[in-house]
Amino acid sequence: MVRAIILVKSPKKLIAARLKKVTSVVDSFPTSGQFDAVAIIEVKELVQIKDVANQIQKIGGVDRTETMVEVQ
């Protein structure tokens, strides 16, 4: 299992709730600072992270994302 954190920049107030609907997102919550929400994802293989990030980027109101992969 591969875990990653995707930081999301969006002016939408309920973006964290929308992120929870994306497949492979195990948790999501709003944040303060440069990014507005965080999505924690779990996938079977590293290459699947890009697919999840692309799904998140297609959500209306998402300006940009930044992905960090957990290193073990």
A tleap script that builds the chain and sets N, CA, C and O, in Angstrom:
source leaprc.protein.ff14SB
mol = sequence {
  NMET VAL ARG ALA ILE ILE LEU VAL LYS SER
  PRO LYS LYS LEU ILE ALA ALA ARG LEU LYS
  LYS VAL THR SER VAL VAL ASP SER PHE PRO
  THR SER GLY GLN PHE ASP ALA VAL ALA ILE
  ILE GLU VAL LYS GLU LEU VAL GLN ILE LYS
  ASP VAL ALA ASN GLN ILE GLN LYS ILE GLY
  GLY VAL ASP ARG THR GLU THR MET VAL GLU
  VAL CGLN
}
set mol.1.N position { 0.843 -1.172 0.000 }
set mol.1.CA position { 0.000 0.000 0.000 }
set mol.1.C position { 0.892 1.240 0.000 }
set mol.1.O position { 1.859 1.325 0.758 }
set mol.2.N position { 0.559 2.183 -0.847 }
set mol.2.CA position { 1.300 3.442 -0.954 }
set mol.2.C position { 0.384 4.565 -0.473 }
set mol.2.O position { -0.766 4.665 -0.900 }
set mol.3.N position { 0.903 5.407 0.418 }
set mol.3.CA position { 0.124 6.539 0.912 }
set mol.3.C position { 0.733 7.835 0.413 }
set mol.3.O position { 1.945 7.946 0.229 }
set mol.4.N position { -0.136 8.811 0.199 }
set mol.4.CA position { 0.320 10.127 -0.235 }
set mol.4.C position { -0.626 11.179 0.321 }
set mol.4.O position { -1.764 10.896 0.695 }
set mol.5.N position { -0.112 12.402 0.359 }
set mol.5.CA position { -0.904 13.552 0.761 }
set mol.5.C position { -0.988 14.475 -0.442 }
set mol.5.O position { 0.024 14.799 -1.064 }
set mol.6.N position { -2.198 14.891 -0.758 }
set mol.6.CA position { -2.385 15.840 -1.848 }
set mol.6.C position { -2.919 17.136 -1.242 }
set mol.6.O position { -3.996 17.159 -0.645 }
set mol.7.N position { -2.157 18.204 -1.402 }
set mol.7.CA position { -2.556 19.525 -0.936 }
set mol.7.C position { -3.365 20.184 -2.043 }
set mol.7.O position { -2.998 20.107 -3.216 }
set mol.8.N position { -4.461 20.829 -1.674 }
set mol.8.CA position { -5.382 21.379 -2.665 }
set mol.8.C position { -5.609 22.869 -2.421 }
set mol.8.O position { -5.929 23.288 -1.309 }
set mol.9.N position { -5.439 23.649 -3.468 }
set mol.9.CA position { -5.722 25.083 -3.448 }
set mol.9.C position { -7.055 25.292 -4.149 }
set mol.9.O position { -7.213 24.956 -5.323 }
set mol.10.N position { -8.027 25.860 -3.405 }
set mol.10.CA position { -9.351 26.078 -3.984 }
set mol.10.C position { -10.087 27.143 -3.190 }
set mol.10.O position { -10.052 27.132 -1.960 }
set mol.11.N position { -10.756 28.069 -3.881 }
set mol.11.CA position { -11.544 29.073 -3.166 }
set mol.11.C position { -12.867 28.511 -2.636 }
set mol.11.O position { -13.556 29.187 -1.872 }
set mol.12.N position { -13.228 27.296 -3.027 }
set mol.12.CA position { -14.482 26.684 -2.590 }
set mol.12.C position { -14.396 26.299 -1.112 }
set mol.12.O position { -13.439 25.650 -0.690 }
set mol.13.N position { -15.384 26.695 -0.341 }
set mol.13.CA position { -15.363 26.452 1.103 }
set mol.13.C position { -15.555 24.982 1.461 }
set mol.13.O position { -15.028 24.537 2.480 }
set mol.14.N position { -16.278 24.229 0.673 }
set mol.14.CA position { -16.568 22.837 0.996 }
set mol.14.C position { -15.725 21.858 0.186 }
set mol.14.O position { -16.142 20.722 -0.042 }
set mol.15.N position { -14.563 22.282 -0.243 }
set mol.15.CA position { -13.728 21.419 -1.090 }
set mol.15.C position { -13.322 20.136 -0.370 }
set mol.15.O position { -13.228 19.087 -1.007 }
set mol.16.N position { -13.081 20.188 0.934 }
set mol.16.CA position { -12.675 18.987 1.671 }
set mol.16.C position { -13.746 17.911 1.603 }
set mol.16.O position { -13.423 16.728 1.495 }
set mol.17.N position { -15.011 18.297 1.663 }
set mol.17.CA position { -16.107 17.331 1.556 }
set mol.17.C position { -16.148 16.706 0.167 }
set mol.17.O position { -16.427 15.514 0.033 }
set mol.18.N position { -15.877 17.488 -0.854 }
set mol.18.CA position { -15.845 16.951 -2.220 }
set mol.18.C position { -14.692 15.970 -2.403 }
set mol.18.O position { -14.826 14.982 -3.125 }
set mol.19.N position { -13.575 16.234 -1.763 }
set mol.19.CA position { -12.414 15.352 -1.891 }
set mol.19.C position { -12.704 13.966 -1.341 }
set mol.19.O position { -12.200 12.975 -1.869 }
set mol.20.N position { -13.507 13.882 -0.289 }
set mol.20.CA position { -13.826 12.589 0.329 }
set mol.20.C position { -14.577 11.666 -0.617 }
set mol.20.O position { -14.603 10.455 -0.402 }
set mol.21.N position { -15.188 12.215 -1.657 }
set mol.21.CA position { -15.941 11.408 -2.611 }
set mol.21.C position { -15.059 10.760 -3.677 }
set mol.21.O position { -15.521 9.901 -4.428 }
set mol.22.N position { -13.795 11.168 -3.744 }
set mol.22.CA position { -12.874 10.629 -4.752 }
set mol.22.C position { -12.375 9.259 -4.294 }
set mol.22.O position { -12.003 9.076 -3.135 }
set mol.23.N position { -12.374 8.314 -5.212 }
set mol.23.CA position { -11.870 6.974 -4.914 }
set mol.23.C position { -10.427 7.052 -4.421 }
set mol.23.O position { -9.628 7.818 -4.959 }
set mol.24.N position { -10.098 6.281 -3.425 }
set mol.24.CA position { -8.768 6.176 -2.812 }
set mol.24.C position { -8.482 7.264 -1.783 }
set mol.24.O position { -7.449 7.205 -1.117 }
set mol.25.N position { -9.363 8.259 -1.629 }
set mol.25.CA position { -9.180 9.263 -0.575 }
set mol.25.C position { -9.714 8.661 0.717 }
set mol.25.O position { -10.904 8.370 0.832 }
set mol.26.N position { -8.813 8.473 1.701 }
set mol.26.CA position { -9.212 7.879 2.973 }
set mol.26.C position { -9.548 8.935 4.019 }
set mol.26.O position { -10.241 8.640 4.992 }
set mol.27.N position { -9.069 10.152 3.833 }
set mol.27.CA position { -9.407 11.250 4.732 }
set mol.27.C position { -9.171 12.573 4.016 }
set mol.27.O position { -8.344 12.669 3.108 }
set mol.28.N position { -9.902 13.572 4.436 }
set mol.28.CA position { -9.756 14.904 3.869 }
set mol.28.C position { -10.228 15.913 4.900 }
set mol.28.O position { -11.186 15.671 5.634 }
set mol.29.N position { -9.540 17.055 4.947 }
set mol.29.CA position { -9.934 18.079 5.903 }
set mol.29.C position { -9.452 19.440 5.420 }
set mol.29.O position { -8.465 19.535 4.691 }
set mol.30.N position { -10.166 20.509 5.837 }
set mol.30.CA position { -9.740 21.867 5.466 }
set mol.30.C position { -8.509 22.272 6.272 }
set mol.30.O position { -8.287 21.777 7.378 }
set mol.31.N position { -7.719 23.170 5.711 }
set mol.31.CA position { -6.522 23.661 6.380 }
set mol.31.C position { -6.434 25.178 6.228 }
set mol.31.O position { -7.124 25.785 5.409 }
set mol.32.N position { -5.576 25.759 7.031 }
set mol.32.CA position { -5.283 27.181 6.863 }
set mol.32.C position { -3.898 27.285 6.258 }
set mol.32.O position { -3.113 26.339 6.334 }
set mol.33.N position { -3.594 28.409 5.666 }
set mol.33.CA position { -2.282 28.591 5.064 }
set mol.33.C position { -2.352 28.635 3.551 }
set mol.33.O position { -3.370 29.015 2.973 }
set mol.34.N position { -1.264 28.243 2.919 }
set mol.34.CA position { -1.151 28.329 1.467 }
set mol.34.C position { -2.167 27.445 0.742 }
set mol.34.O position { -2.653 27.813 -0.328 }
set mol.35.N position { -2.491 26.287 1.314 }
set mol.35.CA position { -3.457 25.373 0.707 }
set mol.35.C position { -4.727 25.352 1.536 }
set mol.35.O position { -4.702 25.632 2.735 }
set mol.36.N position { -5.829 25.022 0.900 }
set mol.36.CA position { -7.135 25.087 1.551 }
set mol.36.C position { -7.646 23.752 2.079 }
set mol.36.O position { -8.526 23.719 2.939 }
set mol.37.N position { -7.100 22.656 1.571 }
set mol.37.CA position { -7.532 21.331 2.021 }
set mol.37.C position { -6.424 20.314 1.786 }
set mol.37.O position { -5.507 20.525 0.992 }
set mol.38.N position { -6.543 19.203 2.506 }
set mol.38.CA position { -5.611 18.088 2.379 }
set mol.38.C position { -6.420 16.830 2.101 }
set mol.38.O position { -7.456 16.597 2.724 }
set mol.39.N position { -5.944 16.029 1.172 }
set mol.39.CA position { -6.522 14.708 0.917 }
set mol.39.C position { -5.446 13.671 1.186 }
set mol.39.O position { -4.350 13.746 0.630 }
set mol.40.N position { -5.757 12.713 2.030 }
set mol.40.CA position { -4.838 11.606 2.283 }
set mol.40.C position { -5.350 10.432 1.462 }
set mol.40.O position { -6.511 10.038 1.572 }
set mol.41.N position { -4.469 9.880 0.641 }
set mol.41.CA position { -4.889 8.800 -0.251 }
set mol.41.C position { -4.070 7.540 0.007 }
set mol.41.O position { -2.934 7.600 0.479 }
set mol.42.N position { -4.674 6.399 -0.315 }
set mol.42.CA position { -3.993 5.108 -0.261 }
set mol.42.C position { -4.302 4.365 -1.551 }
set mol.42.O position { -5.463 4.208 -1.931 }
set mol.43.N position { -3.246 3.911 -2.220 }
set mol.43.CA position { -3.381 3.153 -3.461 }
set mol.43.C position { -2.483 1.933 -3.396 }
set mol.43.O position { -1.594 1.855 -2.548 }
set mol.44.N position { -2.711 0.984 -4.283 }
set mol.44.CA position { -1.902 -0.238 -4.276 }
set mol.44.C position { -0.524 -0.021 -4.876 }
set mol.44.O position { 0.460 -0.588 -4.402 }
set mol.45.N position { -0.449 0.804 -5.923 }
set mol.45.CA position { 0.821 1.015 -6.608 }
set mol.45.C position { 1.098 2.495 -6.811 }
set mol.45.O position { 0.172 3.295 -6.945 }
set mol.46.N position { 2.355 2.849 -6.834 }
set mol.46.CA position { 2.803 4.235 -6.942 }
set mol.46.C position { 2.202 4.948 -8.151 }
set mol.46.O position { 1.832 6.118 -8.052 }
set mol.47.N position { 2.099 4.269 -9.278 }
set mol.47.CA position { 1.605 4.903 -10.502 }
set mol.47.C position { 0.151 5.354 -10.397 }
set mol.47.O position { -0.287 6.205 -11.171 }
set mol.48.N position { -0.604 4.796 -9.449 }
set mol.48.CA position { -2.009 5.156 -9.291 }
set mol.48.C position { -2.185 6.542 -8.664 }
set mol.48.O position { -3.256 7.137 -8.777 }
set mol.49.N position { -1.157 7.052 -8.013 }
set mol.49.CA position { -1.251 8.371 -7.386 }
set mol.49.C position { -1.570 9.438 -8.414 }
set mol.49.O position { -2.365 10.340 -8.148 }
set mol.50.N position { -0.964 9.345 -9.573 }
set mol.50.CA position { -1.209 10.331 -10.632 }
set mol.50.C position { -2.680 10.322 -11.050 }
set mol.50.O position { -3.259 11.379 -11.300 }
set mol.51.N position { -3.282 9.141 -11.127 }
set mol.51.CA position { -4.691 9.049 -11.511 }
set mol.51.C position { -5.589 9.746 -10.488 }
set mol.51.O position { -6.524 10.458 -10.854 }
set mol.52.N position { -5.298 9.536 -9.213 }
set mol.52.CA position { -6.100 10.166 -8.158 }
set mol.52.C position { -5.902 11.683 -8.191 }
set mol.52.O position { -6.867 12.437 -8.065 }
set mol.53.N position { -4.667 12.126 -8.358 }
set mol.53.CA position { -4.387 13.566 -8.448 }
set mol.53.C position { -5.131 14.185 -9.630 }
set mol.53.O position { -5.659 15.291 -9.516 }
set mol.54.N position { -5.176 13.488 -10.753 }
set mol.54.CA position { -5.906 13.989 -11.925 }
set mol.54.C position { -7.403 14.103 -11.643 }
set mol.54.O position { -8.042 15.062 -12.076 }
set mol.55.N position { -7.968 13.129 -10.919 }
set mol.55.CA position { -9.386 13.192 -10.552 }
set mol.55.C position { -9.659 14.414 -9.683 }
set mol.55.O position { -10.661 15.104 -9.869 }
set mol.56.N position { -8.776 14.674 -8.746 }
set mol.56.CA position { -8.941 15.822 -7.851 }
set mol.56.C position { -8.828 17.126 -8.633 }
set mol.56.O position { -9.585 18.064 -8.383 }
set mol.57.N position { -7.897 17.194 -9.572 }
set mol.57.CA position { -7.714 18.411 -10.363 }
set mol.57.C position { -8.920 18.713 -11.239 }
set mol.57.O position { -9.116 19.861 -11.638 }
set mol.58.N position { -9.729 17.709 -11.545 }
set mol.58.CA position { -10.918 17.902 -12.379 }
set mol.58.C position { -12.128 18.397 -11.582 }
set mol.58.O position { -13.147 18.756 -12.173 }
set mol.59.N position { -12.028 18.419 -10.255 }
set mol.59.CA position { -13.132 18.914 -9.434 }
set mol.59.C position { -13.268 20.416 -9.662 }
set mol.59.O position { -12.279 21.148 -9.630 }
set mol.60.N position { -14.486 20.866 -9.889 }
set mol.60.CA position { -14.726 22.289 -10.123 }
set mol.60.C position { -14.236 23.144 -8.966 }
set mol.60.O position { -14.558 22.872 -7.809 }
set mol.61.N position { -13.468 24.165 -9.268 }
set mol.61.CA position { -12.963 25.065 -8.248 }
set mol.61.C position { -11.562 24.755 -7.764 }
set mol.61.O position { -10.986 25.549 -7.019 }
set mol.62.N position { -10.993 23.627 -8.162 }
set mol.62.CA position { -9.616 23.310 -7.754 }
set mol.62.C position { -8.661 24.105 -8.631 }
set mol.62.O position { -8.648 23.949 -9.852 }
set mol.63.N position { -7.861 24.958 -7.999 }
set mol.63.CA position { -6.898 25.775 -8.739 }
set mol.63.C position { -5.613 25.014 -9.010 }
set mol.63.O position { -5.087 25.046 -10.123 }
set mol.64.N position { -5.109 24.325 -7.988 }
set mol.64.CA position { -3.873 23.547 -8.169 }
set mol.64.C position { -3.723 22.559 -7.036 }
set mol.64.O position { -4.386 22.665 -6.004 }
set mol.65.N position { -2.836 21.588 -7.244 }
set mol.65.CA position { -2.548 20.588 -6.219 }
set mol.65.C position { -1.044 20.404 -6.097 }
set mol.65.O position { -0.278 20.757 -6.994 }
set mol.66.N position { -0.652 19.854 -4.986 }
set mol.66.CA position { 0.746 19.460 -4.774 }
set mol.66.C position { 0.713 18.123 -4.047 }
set mol.66.O position { 0.010 17.971 -3.048 }
set mol.67.N position { 1.475 17.154 -4.551 }
set mol.67.CA position { 1.431 15.812 -4.015 }
set mol.67.C position { 2.734 15.463 -3.309 }
set mol.67.O position { 3.825 15.747 -3.802 }
set mol.68.N position { 2.593 14.840 -2.144 }
set mol.68.CA position { 3.749 14.355 -1.382 }
set mol.68.C position { 3.517 12.885 -1.095 }
set mol.68.O position { 2.488 12.518 -0.529 }
set mol.69.N position { 4.465 12.038 -1.480 }
set mol.69.CA position { 4.365 10.594 -1.291 }
set mol.69.C position { 5.083 10.207 -0.016 }
set mol.69.O position { 6.195 10.668 0.243 }
set mol.70.N position { 4.445 9.355 0.784 }
set mol.70.CA position { 5.071 8.869 2.014 }
set mol.70.C position { 6.274 8.003 1.657 }
set mol.70.O position { 6.186 7.140 0.783 }
set mol.71.N position { 7.398 8.236 2.336 }
set mol.71.CA position { 8.617 7.468 2.111 }
set mol.71.C position { 8.821 6.552 3.320 }
set mol.71.O position { 8.797 6.994 4.468 }
set mol.72.N position { 9.016 5.291 3.035 }
set mol.72.CA position { 9.229 4.343 4.138 }
set mol.72.C position { 10.602 3.744 4.087 }
set mol.72.O position { 10.951 2.926 4.937 }
savepdb mol mol.pdb
quit
